[in-house]
Amino acid sequence: MNSIKLAVIAGLAALCASQAFAEDTMGTMTMMKGGQVTAIMPDGHMGTMMPDAKMSADMMKMAKPIKHCMMMMTDAKGKTYMVDTSTKKAQAECEKMAM
């Protein structure tokens, strides 16, 4: 009887731990924080930073708002491409993927 209780407790602990690890691996797919800057390189690696107020103001002078859903994909060799999502069908697919 004690071994069954121990097995149940161990199973619950493993379930909780697996959810925590899953959230860590999904960290790259979360929304950006206010003021955060994300850079994406052609080989697919990314970096983020939180610039200071002056740098942020300078970058906003160059920035343009995103008007619609955008998609990027990486090929088998690791090169990153931006997908044209200007058509209604492509927009629908992009929005479905982003949900």
PLY file of the C-alpha trace (Angstrom):
ply
format ascii 1.0
element vertex 99
property float x
property float y
property float z
element edge 98
property int vertex1
property int vertex2
end_header
0.00 0.00 0.00
2.83 2.39 0.85
4.54 1.61 -2.45
1.37 2.56 -4.37
1.16 5.90 -2.53
4.83 6.51 -3.22
4.37 5.70 -6.92
1.38 8.07 -7.17
3.30 10.89 -5.47
6.32 10.32 -7.73
4.05 10.32 -10.79
2.45 13.62 -9.78
5.86 15.17 -9.13
7.08 14.04 -12.56
3.94 15.44 -14.20
4.45 18.82 -12.55
8.14 18.88 -13.47
7.40 17.99 -17.11
5.01 20.96 -17.37
7.67 23.30 -15.98
10.24 22.05 -18.49
7.71 22.36 -21.33
7.11 26.01 -20.44
10.87 26.63 -20.51
11.20 25.17 -24.00
8.29 27.27 -25.26
9.99 30.44 -24.02
11.00 31.42 -27.55
7.37 31.45 -28.67
6.04 33.92 -26.13
5.07 37.49 -26.83
7.69 40.20 -26.64
7.81 42.48 -23.63
7.24 46.22 -24.06
10.43 47.89 -25.23
12.14 44.61 -26.14
14.12 44.40 -29.39
14.50 41.06 -31.22
17.04 40.47 -33.99
16.80 37.50 -36.38
19.83 36.47 -38.41
19.72 34.77 -41.86
21.02 31.54 -40.31
18.01 31.46 -37.96
19.57 32.38 -34.64
17.94 35.14 -32.66
18.84 37.59 -29.95
16.89 39.97 -27.75
17.77 43.03 -25.73
16.11 45.70 -23.63
17.63 49.00 -24.83
17.86 52.07 -22.62
15.47 54.99 -23.22
17.78 56.92 -25.59
18.62 53.89 -27.73
14.96 52.91 -27.81
13.94 56.40 -28.99
16.60 56.29 -31.73
15.43 52.85 -32.90
11.77 53.94 -32.95
12.71 56.59 -35.54
13.66 53.73 -37.90
10.79 51.41 -36.93
7.61 50.75 -38.89
4.54 49.09 -37.36
3.64 45.55 -38.43
0.35 45.72 -40.30
-0.42 42.01 -40.54
0.70 38.56 -39.38
4.23 37.66 -40.51
5.79 34.21 -40.95
9.38 33.08 -41.16
10.69 29.62 -41.90
14.06 27.90 -41.95
15.12 25.46 -44.67
17.01 22.19 -44.17
20.37 24.02 -44.49
19.40 26.51 -41.75
18.80 29.60 -43.89
15.84 31.71 -42.73
13.19 33.04 -45.11
10.33 35.49 -44.66
7.06 34.14 -46.07
4.90 36.50 -48.16
1.63 36.77 -46.23
0.05 39.55 -48.28
-2.87 37.45 -49.62
-6.02 36.74 -47.60
-5.34 32.98 -47.70
-1.79 33.42 -46.41
-3.05 35.81 -43.70
-5.61 33.24 -42.55
-2.94 30.51 -42.34
-0.56 32.82 -40.49
-3.20 33.87 -37.98
-4.27 30.25 -37.45
-0.66 29.28 -36.75
-0.18 32.20 -34.33
-3.19 31.30 -32.19
0 1
1 2
2 3
3 4
4 5
5 6
6 7
7 8
8 9
9 10
10 11
11 12
12 13
13 14
14 15
15 16
16 17
17 18
18 19
19 20
20 21
21 22
22 23
23 24
24 25
25 26
26 27
27 28
28 29
29 30
30 31
31 32
32 33
33 34
34 35
35 36
36 37
37 38
38 39
39 40
40 41
41 42
42 43
43 44
44 45
45 46
46 47
47 48
48 49
49 50
50 51
51 52
52 53
53 54
54 55
55 56
56 57
57 58
58 59
59 60
60 61
61 62
62 63
63 64
64 65
65 66
66 67
67 68
68 69
69 70
70 71
71 72
72 73
73 74
74 75
75 76
76 77
77 78
78 79
79 80
80 81
81 82
82 83
83 84
84 85
85 86
86 87
87 88
88 89
89 90
90 91
91 92
92 93
93 94
94 95
95 96
96 97
97 98
